Amino acid sequence: MQIDDLSEEELKNSLNMRKLPKHVAIIMDGNGRWADRRNLPRIEGHKAGVESVREVVELCGELKIQVLTLYAFSTENWKRPPFEVNALMRLLIDQLSEQTPDLNSKNVKINVIGDISRLPKRVINEIRSSINVTKENTGLILNLALSYGGRQEIIKATRAIADDVKKGILNPDDIDEKVFAKYLYTSDLPDPDIIIRTSGELRISNFLLWQCAYSEIYITEVLWPDFRKKDFLLALISYQNRKRRFGGI
């Protein structure tokens, strides 16, 4: 029997609970293609993807994974047609408002990375409310990448470092990887152990460029709206079957 033929429960039982990743990051790709194949508006694909988010968040909490980062809206996504961007913003507001009470009851802490100043004020207010409601929680950190771009994050960090050097706060000779990482959005989070990309595309798409230096990459052909707990478990098992050398032997 092949591993794909195992049930969700069988896959879960085959996990080594001592070798789970601390931080899982997901590029949630394929919403538009999912909708196109059904002759539906693209926003229907984004709405369908909400159930996938629920399932993955629930399973991460159950497995006690520390951080789940979801690439929800990139800096490049601003190039999409205004009606689609506006629909995505409305969906984001609705889901934050609807899901935050449940996430709070499950001890999930909401965090956001990216240039949220570009987001509509209503979205910013909803984000701040969700963060405030869940700030004391100690379980899974649900890290939403919104208006996020890896290159932009590195440029922002570089500018902040240059400013601190100019002010005399930081000595250029003291700048190393650890110091640089403190200036990133993810300064208080571990680097992702695995990055999962749905829909079969073979690229990083400007996602966590600094942080993914030694992340394991897992690609699945499954479109995001069809991604379920079983698909997530298959990714975790693939991760556990790899030997991470971090440049060593």
C-alpha positions as CSV (number, residue, x, y, z in Angstrom):
1,M,0.0,0.0,0.0
2,Q,1.3,3.5,-0.9
3,I,1.4,6.3,1.6
4,D,-1.2,8.2,-0.4
5,D,-3.7,5.3,0.2
6,L,-3.5,5.6,3.9
7,S,-6.4,7.3,5.8
8,E,-6.1,10.5,7.6
9,E,-6.0,8.7,11.0
10,E,-3.4,6.2,9.7
11,L,-1.2,9.1,8.5
12,K,-1.5,10.8,11.9
13,N,-0.6,7.7,13.7
14,S,2.5,7.3,11.5
15,L,3.9,10.7,12.6
16,N,6.9,11.0,14.8
17,M,5.6,13.5,17.3
18,R,9.2,14.3,18.4
19,K,10.2,15.3,14.8
20,L,7.5,17.8,14.0
21,P,8.5,21.1,12.5
22,K,8.3,24.2,14.8
23,H,7.3,26.5,12.0
24,V,5.3,25.6,8.9
25,A,4.8,28.2,6.1
26,I,2.3,27.8,3.3
27,I,2.1,29.5,-0.1
28,M,-1.7,29.0,-0.7
29,D,-1.8,28.8,-4.4
30,G,-4.5,27.8,-6.9
31,N,-7.6,29.6,-5.8
32,G,-8.1,31.3,-9.2
33,R,-7.5,28.1,-11.2
34,W,-9.9,26.2,-8.9
35,A,-12.6,28.7,-9.7
36,D,-11.8,28.9,-13.4
37,R,-12.2,25.1,-13.7
38,R,-15.7,25.4,-12.4
39,N,-16.6,28.5,-14.4
40,L,-16.9,30.6,-11.3
41,P,-15.7,34.1,-10.4
42,R,-12.1,34.0,-9.0
43,I,-13.3,35.3,-5.6
44,E,-15.3,32.0,-5.2
45,G,-11.9,30.2,-5.2
46,H,-10.7,32.5,-2.4
47,K,-13.8,31.8,-0.5
48,A,-13.5,28.1,-0.9
49,G,-9.9,28.3,0.3
50,V,-11.2,29.5,3.7
51,E,-12.1,25.9,4.6
52,S,-8.6,24.7,3.9
53,V,-7.3,27.4,6.3
54,R,-9.6,26.2,9.0
55,E,-8.5,22.6,8.6
56,V,-4.8,23.3,8.6
57,V,-5.1,25.7,11.6
58,E,-7.1,23.1,13.5
59,L,-4.5,20.3,12.8
60,C,-1.6,22.5,13.7
61,G,-3.2,23.3,17.0
62,E,-3.8,19.6,17.6
63,L,-0.2,18.7,16.8
64,K,1.1,21.6,18.9
65,I,3.1,23.1,16.0
66,Q,4.4,26.5,17.2
67,V,4.0,28.7,14.2
68,L,1.9,28.6,11.0
69,T,2.6,31.3,8.4
70,L,0.1,31.7,5.6
71,Y,1.0,33.8,2.5
72,A,-2.4,35.5,2.3
73,F,-1.7,38.6,0.2
74,S,1.6,39.5,-1.4
75,T,3.0,42.9,-2.5
76,E,2.6,41.7,-6.1
77,N,-1.1,41.0,-5.5
78,W,-1.8,44.7,-5.6
79,K,-1.4,44.4,-9.4
80,R,-4.6,42.4,-9.6
81,P,-7.8,44.1,-10.9
82,P,-9.2,46.5,-8.3
83,F,-12.5,44.5,-8.1
84,E,-10.6,41.4,-7.1
85,V,-8.4,43.2,-4.6
86,N,-11.5,44.9,-3.1
87,A,-13.3,41.5,-2.8
88,L,-10.2,40.0,-1.1
89,M,-10.2,42.8,1.4
90,R,-13.9,42.3,2.2
91,L,-13.3,38.6,2.6
92,L,-10.3,39.2,4.9
93,I,-12.4,41.6,7.1
94,D,-15.3,39.1,7.2
95,Q,-13.1,36.1,8.1
96,L,-11.1,38.0,10.8
97,S,-14.3,39.1,12.4
98,E,-15.9,35.7,12.1
99,Q,-13.0,33.5,13.0
100,T,-11.2,35.4,15.8
101,P,-13.6,34.4,18.6
102,D,-13.2,30.7,17.7
103,L,-9.4,31.1,17.3
104,N,-9.2,32.8,20.7
105,S,-11.2,30.0,22.4
106,K,-8.6,27.6,21.0
107,N,-5.6,29.6,22.4
108,V,-4.4,30.7,18.9
109,K,-2.4,33.9,18.8
110,I,-2.9,36.0,15.6
111,N,0.2,37.8,14.2
112,V,0.6,39.7,11.0
113,I,3.7,40.5,8.9
114,G,4.0,42.8,5.9
115,D,3.4,46.5,5.1
116,I,-0.1,46.7,6.5
117,S,0.0,50.5,6.0
118,R,-1.1,49.9,2.4
119,L,-4.2,48.0,3.5
120,P,-7.6,49.8,3.7
121,K,-8.2,51.3,7.1
122,R,-11.1,48.9,7.9
123,V,-8.8,46.0,7.3
124,I,-6.1,47.5,9.5
125,N,-8.6,48.1,12.3
126,E,-9.9,44.5,12.1
127,I,-6.3,43.2,12.2
128,R,-5.5,45.2,15.2
129,S,-8.6,44.0,16.9
130,S,-7.9,40.4,16.2
131,I,-4.3,40.8,17.4
132,N,-5.4,42.5,20.6
133,V,-8.1,39.9,21.4
134,T,-5.6,37.0,21.1
135,K,-2.4,38.6,22.3
136,E,-2.3,36.7,25.6
137,N,-2.8,33.3,24.0
138,T,0.1,30.8,24.3
139,G,-0.8,28.1,21.7
140,L,-0.3,28.2,17.9
141,I,0.9,31.5,16.4
142,L,-1.2,32.1,13.3
143,N,1.1,34.3,11.3
144,L,-0.6,36.0,8.4
145,A,1.6,37.5,5.6
146,L,-0.4,40.4,4.3
147,S,0.9,43.0,1.8
148,Y,4.1,41.0,2.3
149,G,7.1,40.8,0.0
150,G,10.4,39.2,0.9
151,R,12.6,41.7,-1.0
152,Q,10.7,44.6,0.5
153,E,11.2,43.1,4.0
154,I,15.0,42.9,3.4
155,I,15.1,46.5,2.1
156,K,13.1,47.7,5.1
157,A,15.5,45.9,7.5
158,T,18.5,47.3,5.7
159,R,17.2,50.9,5.9
160,A,16.5,50.4,9.6
161,I,20.0,49.1,10.2
162,A,21.5,52.0,8.2
163,D,19.5,54.4,10.3
164,D,20.7,52.9,13.6
165,V,24.3,53.0,12.4
166,K,23.8,56.7,11.5
167,K,22.4,57.4,14.9
168,G,25.3,55.6,16.6
169,I,23.0,52.9,18.0
170,L,24.7,50.1,16.0
171,N,28.3,49.5,15.1
172,P,28.7,48.2,11.5
173,D,31.2,45.7,12.7
174,D,28.6,44.1,15.0
175,I,26.2,43.4,12.1
176,D,25.9,39.6,11.5
177,E,23.0,37.2,10.6
178,K,21.6,37.3,14.1
179,V,21.6,41.1,14.2
180,F,20.1,41.4,10.8
181,A,17.3,38.9,11.6
182,K,16.2,41.1,14.5
183,Y,15.2,43.8,12.0
184,L,12.9,41.5,10.1
185,Y,9.1,41.1,10.6
186,T,9.8,37.7,11.9
187,S,12.4,38.8,14.5
188,D,10.6,36.9,17.3
189,L,9.8,33.7,15.3
190,P,11.9,30.7,14.3
191,D,12.7,30.3,10.6
192,P,10.3,28.0,8.8
193,D,11.3,24.4,8.8
194,I,9.2,23.6,5.8
195,I,7.5,25.6,3.1
196,I,4.5,24.0,1.5
197,R,3.3,25.3,-1.9
198,T,0.0,24.1,-3.4
199,S,-1.0,23.9,-7.1
200,G,2.3,22.5,-8.4
201,E,4.1,25.8,-9.1
202,L,7.9,25.5,-8.6
203,R,8.8,28.9,-7.2
204,I,9.1,30.8,-3.9
205,S,7.3,33.9,-5.1
206,N,9.1,36.5,-3.0
207,F,8.1,34.7,0.3
208,L,10.3,34.7,3.4
209,L,13.5,35.0,1.2
210,W,15.9,35.5,4.2
211,Q,14.1,33.0,6.5
212,C,13.8,30.1,4.0
213,A,17.6,29.7,3.5
214,Y,17.4,26.1,4.9
215,S,13.7,25.4,4.8
216,E,12.6,22.1,3.3
217,I,10.4,22.7,0.3
218,Y,7.3,20.6,-0.4
219,I,5.3,21.0,-3.6
220,T,1.8,19.4,-4.1
221,E,-0.3,19.5,-7.2
222,V,-3.4,19.9,-5.0
223,L,-5.1,23.3,-5.5
224,W,-5.4,25.2,-2.2
225,P,-9.3,25.0,-1.9
226,D,-8.9,21.2,-2.2
227,F,-6.1,21.0,0.4
228,R,-7.2,19.1,3.5
229,K,-5.7,17.6,6.7
230,K,-4.6,14.5,4.8
231,D,-2.6,16.6,2.4
232,F,-1.0,18.5,5.3
233,L,-0.1,15.2,7.0
234,L,1.5,13.9,3.8
235,A,3.7,17.1,3.8
236,L,4.7,16.5,7.4
237,I,5.6,12.9,6.7
238,S,7.7,13.9,3.7
239,Y,9.5,16.4,6.0
240,Q,10.2,13.8,8.6
241,N,11.7,11.5,6.0
242,R,14.3,14.0,5.0
243,K,17.8,14.6,6.6
244,R,18.4,18.2,7.3
245,R,22.2,18.9,7.0
246,F,22.2,22.8,7.1
247,G,25.1,22.8,4.7
248,G,27.0,20.1,6.6
249,I,27.6,16.4,5.9
